[in-house]
Amino acid sequence: MQAPLPETFSDKFWHVLEYAILGFLLVRALDHAGIKFSQSQIFTIAVVLTFSYGLSDEWHQMFVEGRTASIWDALADGLGGIIGSWAYYSRKPKIGIKNDANQRV
């Protein structure tokens, strides 16, 4: 029987990072899917899907010997989804905004 891994700040950092990547990729996929959703709808869908996946992962761990489920891990996963989704839109050029050379970005 394996002992559960200790929960540390580092553990939460990795949860946030991994799920930020997932959130970023989900928003990107939804944004390019050709479905007419607003940015806020896409953001919300991606965050809900990311958090749901994190919850399902924690649920799964309840049944794996040597692993435990943690609401803190699930919350870190959700935070990662929010950060990743926000990061996608924060780096995406704004259409119609003109730069100094009077050209479209």
CYANA upper distance limits for C-alpha pairs under 8 A (distance plus 0.5 A):
  1 MET  CA     65 GLU  CA      7.71
  1 MET  CA     66 GLY  CA      6.83
  2 GLN  CA     65 GLU  CA      7.98
  2 GLN  CA     66 GLY  CA      5.43
  3 ALA  CA     66 GLY  CA      5.97
  3 ALA  CA     67 ARG  CA      8.25
  4 PRO  CA     66 GLY  CA      5.71
  4 PRO  CA     67 ARG  CA      5.81
  4 PRO  CA     68 THR  CA      7.29
  5 LEU  CA     67 ARG  CA      8.11
  7 GLU  CA     11 ASP  CA      6.58
  7 GLU  CA     12 LYS  CA      8.28
  8 THR  CA     12 LYS  CA      7.21
  9 PHE  CA     13 PHE  CA      6.75
 10 SER  CA     14 TRP  CA      6.88
 11 ASP  CA     15 HIS  CA      6.91
 12 LYS  CA     16 VAL  CA      6.68
 12 LYS  CA     72 TRP  CA      8.46
 12 LYS  CA     73 ASP  CA      6.94
 12 LYS  CA     76 ALA  CA      6.47
 13 PHE  CA     17 LEU  CA      6.64
 13 PHE  CA     76 ALA  CA      8.31
 14 TRP  CA     18 GLU  CA      6.47
 15 HIS  CA     19 TYR  CA      6.64
 15 HIS  CA     73 ASP  CA      7.23
 15 HIS  CA     76 ALA  CA      6.33
 15 HIS  CA     77 ASP  CA      5.99
 15 HIS  CA     80 GLY  CA      7.59
 16 VAL  CA     20 ALA  CA      6.35
 16 VAL  CA     76 ALA  CA      5.72
 16 VAL  CA     77 ASP  CA      5.84
 16 VAL  CA     78 GLY  CA      8.16
 16 VAL  CA     79 LEU  CA      6.72
 16 VAL  CA     80 GLY  CA      4.51
 16 VAL  CA     81 GLY  CA      8.07
 17 LEU  CA     21 ILE  CA      6.93
 17 LEU  CA     80 GLY  CA      6.53
 18 GLU  CA     22 LEU  CA      7.02
 18 GLU  CA     77 ASP  CA      8.28
 18 GLU  CA     80 GLY  CA      7.62
 19 TYR  CA     23 GLY  CA      6.46
 19 TYR  CA     50 THR  CA      7.31
 19 TYR  CA     77 ASP  CA      5.84
 19 TYR  CA     78 GLY  CA      7.80
 19 TYR  CA     79 LEU  CA      8.43
 19 TYR  CA     80 GLY  CA      5.19
 19 TYR  CA     81 GLY  CA      5.80
 19 TYR  CA     84 GLY  CA      7.82
 20 ALA  CA     24 PHE  CA      6.54
 20 ALA  CA     77 ASP  CA      8.27
 20 ALA  CA     79 LEU  CA      8.18
 20 ALA  CA     80 GLY  CA      4.51
 20 ALA  CA     81 GLY  CA      5.28
 20 ALA  CA     82 ILE  CA      7.53
 20 ALA  CA     83 ILE  CA      6.13
 20 ALA  CA     84 GLY  CA      4.39
 20 ALA  CA     85 SER  CA      7.68
 21 ILE  CA     25 LEU  CA      6.68
 21 ILE  CA     80 GLY  CA      8.19
 21 ILE  CA     81 GLY  CA      8.15
 21 ILE  CA     84 GLY  CA      6.28
 22 LEU  CA     26 LEU  CA      6.57
 22 LEU  CA     50 THR  CA      7.32
 22 LEU  CA     81 GLY  CA      7.23
 22 LEU  CA     84 GLY  CA      7.60
 23 GLY  CA     27 VAL  CA      6.71
 23 GLY  CA     46 ALA  CA      6.38
 23 GLY  CA     47 VAL  CA      6.95
 23 GLY  CA     50 THR  CA      6.49
 23 GLY  CA     80 GLY  CA      7.56
 23 GLY  CA     81 GLY  CA      4.82
 23 GLY  CA     82 ILE  CA      7.36
 23 GLY  CA     83 ILE  CA      8.02
 23 GLY  CA     84 GLY  CA      5.22
 23 GLY  CA     85 SER  CA      5.53
 24 PHE  CA     28 ARG  CA      6.71
 24 PHE  CA     81 GLY  CA      7.85
 24 PHE  CA     84 GLY  CA      4.79
 24 PHE  CA     85 SER  CA      5.26
 24 PHE  CA     86 TRP  CA      8.19
 24 PHE  CA     87 ALA  CA      7.28
 24 PHE  CA     88 TYR  CA      6.07
 25 LEU  CA     29 ALA  CA      6.55
 25 LEU  CA     84 GLY  CA      8.44
 26 LEU  CA     30 LEU  CA      6.61
 26 LEU  CA     46 ALA  CA      6.07
 26 LEU  CA     85 SER  CA      8.24
 27 VAL  CA     31 ASP  CA      6.36
 27 VAL  CA     42 ILE  CA      6.70
 27 VAL  CA     43 PHE  CA      6.88
 27 VAL  CA     46 ALA  CA      6.16
 27 VAL  CA     85 SER  CA      6.36
 27 VAL  CA     88 TYR  CA      7.50
 28 ARG  CA     32 HIS  CA      6.74
 28 ARG  CA     88 TYR  CA      7.55
 29 ALA  CA     33 ALA  CA      6.48
 30 LEU  CA     34 GLY  CA      8.30
 30 LEU  CA     35 ILE  CA      8.03
 30 LEU  CA     42 ILE  CA      6.90
 30 LEU  CA     46 ALA  CA      8.50
 31 ASP  CA     35 ILE  CA      8.28
 31 ASP  CA     37 PHE  CA      8.43
 31 ASP  CA     39 GLN  CA      8.38
 31 ASP  CA     42 ILE  CA      7.45
 37 PHE  CA     41 GLN  CA      6.38
 37 PHE  CA     42 ILE  CA      6.68
 38 SER  CA     42 ILE  CA      6.76
 39 GLN  CA     43 PHE  CA      6.51
 40 SER  CA     44 THR  CA      6.58
 41 GLN  CA     45 ILE  CA      6.59
 42 ILE  CA     46 ALA  CA      6.58
 43 PHE  CA     47 VAL  CA      6.70
 43 PHE  CA     85 SER  CA      6.49
 43 PHE  CA     86 TRP  CA      8.04
 44 THR  CA     48 VAL  CA      6.59
 45 ILE  CA     49 LEU  CA      6.57
 46 ALA  CA     50 THR  CA      6.51
 46 ALA  CA     81 GLY  CA      7.70
 46 ALA  CA     85 SER  CA      7.37
 47 VAL  CA     51 PHE  CA      6.53
 47 VAL  CA     78 GLY  CA      7.31
 47 VAL  CA     81 GLY  CA      5.65
 47 VAL  CA     82 ILE  CA      6.20
 47 VAL  CA     85 SER  CA      7.51
 48 VAL  CA     52 SER  CA      6.44
 49 LEU  CA     53 TYR  CA      6.58
 50 THR  CA     54 GLY  CA      6.78
 50 THR  CA     77 ASP  CA      7.72
 50 THR  CA     78 GLY  CA      6.88
 50 THR  CA     81 GLY  CA      5.99
 51 PHE  CA     55 LEU  CA      6.69
 51 PHE  CA     74 ALA  CA      7.45
 51 PHE  CA     75 LEU  CA      8.18
 51 PHE  CA     77 ASP  CA      6.59
 51 PHE  CA     78 GLY  CA      4.97
 51 PHE  CA     81 GLY  CA      7.24
 52 SER  CA     56 SER  CA      6.65
 53 TYR  CA     57 ASP  CA      6.65
 54 GLY  CA     58 GLU  CA      6.82
 54 GLY  CA     73 ASP  CA      8.35
 54 GLY  CA     74 ALA  CA      5.79
 54 GLY  CA     77 ASP  CA      6.10
 54 GLY  CA     78 GLY  CA      7.60
 55 LEU  CA     59 TRP  CA      6.61
 55 LEU  CA     74 ALA  CA      6.03
 56 SER  CA     60 HIS  CA      6.59
 57 ASP  CA     61 GLN  CA      6.82
 58 GLU  CA     62 MET  CA      7.16
 58 GLU  CA     68 THR  CA      8.17
 58 GLU  CA     69 ALA  CA      5.29
 58 GLU  CA     70 SER  CA      7.00
 58 GLU  CA     71 ILE  CA      8.28
 58 GLU  CA     73 ASP  CA      8.12
 58 GLU  CA     74 ALA  CA      7.25
 59 TRP  CA     63 PHE  CA      8.01
 59 TRP  CA     69 ALA  CA      6.93
 60 HIS  CA     64 VAL  CA      7.42
 60 HIS  CA     69 ALA  CA      8.48
 61 GLN  CA     67 ARG  CA      6.08
 61 GLN  CA     68 THR  CA      6.17
 61 GLN  CA     69 ALA  CA      6.05
 62 MET  CA     67 ARG  CA      7.13
 62 MET  CA     68 THR  CA      5.89
 62 MET  CA     69 ALA  CA      5.83
 63 PHE  CA     67 ARG  CA      8.29
 64 VAL  CA     68 THR  CA      8.21
 69 ALA  CA     73 ASP  CA      8.34
 70 SER  CA     74 ALA  CA      7.09
 71 ILE  CA     75 LEU  CA      6.64
 72 TRP  CA     76 ALA  CA      6.61
 73 ASP  CA     77 ASP  CA      6.64
 74 ALA  CA     78 GLY  CA      6.76
 75 LEU  CA     79 LEU  CA      6.64
 76 ALA  CA     80 GLY  CA      6.63
 77 ASP  CA     81 GLY  CA      6.82
 78 GLY  CA     82 ILE  CA      6.86
 79 LEU  CA     83 ILE  CA      6.71
 80 GLY  CA     84 GLY  CA      6.50
 81 GLY  CA     85 SER  CA      6.50
 82 ILE  CA     86 TRP  CA      6.55
 83 ILE  CA     87 ALA  CA      6.48
 84 GLY  CA     88 TYR  CA      6.90
 85 SER  CA     89 TYR  CA      7.35
 86 TRP  CA     90 SER  CA      6.54
 87 ALA  CA     91 ARG  CA      6.76
 88 TYR  CA     92 LYS  CA      6.76
 93 PRO  CA    105 VAL  CA      7.01
 94 LYS  CA    105 VAL  CA      7.50
 95 ILE  CA    104 ARG  CA      7.80
 95 ILE  CA    105 VAL  CA      6.97
 96 GLY  CA    104 ARG  CA      6.51
 96 GLY  CA    105 VAL  CA      7.50
 97 ILE  CA    104 ARG  CA      6.77
 97 ILE  CA    105 VAL  CA      6.85
 98 LYS  CA    102 ASN  CA      5.99
 98 LYS  CA    103 GLN  CA      5.99
 98 LYS  CA    104 ARG  CA      5.47
 98 LYS  CA    105 VAL  CA      6.62
 99 ASN  CA    103 GLN  CA      6.41
 99 ASN  CA    104 ARG  CA      7.24
 99 ASN  CA    105 VAL  CA      7.11
